[in-house]
């Protein structure tokens, strides 16, 4: 597996800003690039031309050019070209594997405690809605039982043409379940080596208290935060369109460049003293 690439960005919290690297927690393993054995299509020879008999009234009418026959399409066979140049045909075996592993169901393998679901393995999420008799009751009963026991259901299912691992978890906002698609254990990347440096940095009590005060000062609720956050570029594009329709000139706001570096603890303390600056920095 190739080495993970980091996406560099700046983490801004309050008046402090630090640069960090973002790493993908999982990479999707694609099927190997199969070789194909594609024989040449069979050439269809046109019928030989027979001149019209003498006195035939159609003799003066030239025959149209015959339409070329469509060559028969040959089935592409998957396999592998060996080092000695031989092609090993694996098409039938691959089809059998695909038929065996393509599940027409979502089967619960077992239940684990919800805190055991590793968030770094989540790669997608889905609503689960009833679509048949008895499904609604089953979902409600599973939801209540899993919520009361603090359990998640481990499942395997097929997504498009591949098998997928997932967990079902109770949705806190309804009596439904959510499917969280997970990366297979074999696909999870190792943590970047730079994380090891965090173990050498001491967490001094009074500095932790400053960080806690900052977290409390910047705390909100889901309805006042997650539900109202918008994509800045999307909002500006909508404003650009409105201005264009109204014949008003549009001016994009200046890009803010965070001042990276400095004493993080003192910057957090400054933010706690100047709440207006703290609010502006978070906007």
N, C-alpha and C positions, 0 to 999 in steps of 0.2 A: 504494500500500500504506500502511495506517495506521501511525502511529508506534508503536514497540514500547513496551509498559508494563513497568516494572520491578517485581519482587516484592521488597520490602525485607525483609531478615533480618539476623541477627547471626552472623558467622563467629567461632566460639570455637575457639581452639587453645591448649591448655595453660591458663595463667591469663590469657591475653590475649583480648580480645573487640573486634571491630570490626564496624560495620554495612556491609553490602554490598547491591548491587542485583542481582537475578537476572533475566536476559533470556532469553526463548526464542530459540534459534538459528534456528528455521525456523517458518513458518506455512503451513498447508495451504491452498492456493487451491481454493476450491469452484467448481463450474460456475456460470455466470451465472444469475440468476433469470429463467428463460424466461417469456415471456407465453404465454397459452393462448387459443386460439379455441374456445369451447365453445358451439355452437349450441343453441338451445332444443330440448328433446326433442319429437318429433312427438306431438301430442295425438291420442289414440285415442278416437273418439266411441262411446258405448255403443250397442248395437243398439236400434232403436225398439221400444217395448212393443206387442205385439199382443194384444188382449183375447181370452180363450178363446171358442170358438164356443158357441152356446146348446145346452144339454143335455150339455155336456162334464163328466164326473164330476170333473175336476180344477179346474173353474171355481171351486169353493168354497175351494180351497187356494191361498192367496196365493203368488205366485212369490217365491223368495228374491231379495234384492238382488243384482244382478250384481257379481262381483268386478271391481274396477277393473283394467284391463290395465296391465301393467308397461311403462313407457316404455322405448323402446330407448335403450341407452347410446351416446352419441356418443364417438368417439375424440378424446382431447385432443391437439391439435397444437401442438408447440412452434414458437416463432418470435420475432419482434420487432415491436413496434409502433413505426412510424416517427414522426418529428416531425409529419408531416401527418395522423397518425391511421390510416394504412393498416397492415394487419397483413400481414407478410411470412412466409409459411409456410416453415419450415426443417426440418420433421420428417423428411422423407426423407433430406436431407443429413446430419442429425445421426445418424440410424440407420446410415447408411453409414460415418460416421466411427467410431462405437462398434464396429461389426462389424470394421472394419479394425484398430483399435488394441487391441481386447480379445485379448490373447495367450493361447493355450492352451499355452504353453511358457515356460520360463525359459532364455533364450538368453544365452550368454556373448558379450559384445561384444569384450572384450579383457582383458588382465591388466595390473595396475599394481602397483607396489611397495606393500607393506602400510603403510609409513609415510606414503604419499600419501593414505590414506583419512582424510579430515577427520572428527574425532570430533564436531565441532559440527553435522554434517549427519545423524548417526545418529538416527532416530526410532523404531526398532523392531528387534527381532531374533527369529530363528526357528531352530529346529533343522531339519536336513534329514535325513530318515530314508529308507532304501531301501523301495520299495513295488512292485518288479517285478524281473523277471529281469535280471541283470547290473548292477543299480543299485548293489548293495553293492560290487562290485569297482570300478566307476567312481568311487564316492565315496572309496574307500580310495586308489586311484591318484591322483586329483586332490588328496586331502589331502596325500599324501606329496610329490607334485611341487610343490605350492604352498608347503608348509612348507620344503622344501629350497631353493627359489628365492626364498623370502620374497615371494611374490606373492599378490594378491587378485584375484578374477575379477569384472569389472563385468558386471552382468546387467540385463535389463529383463523384467518379468513383469506379469501382471494380478493385482490384489488387489481382490476384489469386482468392481466395475464400472469401476475406473480403472487406468491403467497406472502401474507403480511402478518406481523405480530402486533398485538394490541392489548389494551386493558379497558375494561368498562368501569366507569366510576360514576357515583351518584352526582347528579347536577343539583347544586345547592339552591337553585332558583326554581326548581320544578320537581315533579315526581318522575322525571325522565332520567335516562342514563346517557352518558357521553362516551364515545369511543375515542381513545387516545391511541393513535398509531405510533408504534415504537420501532426504533432501529433494532435489528437483531444484534445480539451480543458480539458476533463476529465483525460487525460493521462499525462498532464504536471506536473512535480514535483515542489514543492515549492522551492524557492531559499534557499540555505543553510544559517543557522543562522549566520555563520561567516561573511557573507557579511554585516551584520548590523554594524560591527566594522568600516567599511570604512567611515560611516557617521560621525565618531568622529575624523577623521584625517583631519586637515586643509590643504588646498591647498594654500600655501604661494606663492605670485605672482612671486618673483624672482626665486623660485625653479621650478615653472611651466615653466618659461622662459628657464631655463637650460634644462628641459625635452623636450621643443619644439625645442631647438637647436639640441639636440641629435636626435630627430625624423627627422629633416631636413637633418642632416649630414648622416643619414643612409637611406635616401629615395632613391627609385629606380623607375623603371617602371615595368609594368606587363611583357612585353616581355623580360626584363633583369632579372626578378626575378621569378615570378610564372612559366613562360614557360621554365625555365632552371633548376629549383630546381629538385633534384633527391633524391631517397631513398638511403641513404648511404650504407645500407646493400646490396641492390641490385647492386649498382655500385661496391662494393668490391667483391661480388660473381662473377661478370663478369670479374673483374681483376684476381681473383683467377683462373678462368677457362682459361683465356688467358695465364697466367703464366704456368699453368700445361701443356697446349698444346705446349708451347715453351720450356718446360723443365727448367723454371726459378723459383727459390724459391720465395715463397710469404710470406710477412710479413705484418700482419694487423697493422694499426697505433695504437698507444697507446690511450686508452680511456681518454678523457679530463674530469677532475673533476672540475666543477666550484667551486670557493671559495664563499660559501654562507655566507651572512651576510655583515657586514661593513656598513659604512655610504653611503647610496645609492646616495645621491646628490653629495658627493665628488667623488664617482666613476664615475658618469656621467660626471663631470667636467674633470676628468682625461682622459676619453675617447675622449672628445672634443679637448683636447690639444695634444693627441697622436693618430692621425688618423690611423697610421699603426696598432697599437695595437687594435683599434676599429674594423678595417677591419678584422684582424685575429680572433678576438673574435666572429665575426658574421659568419665566414666561416664554 
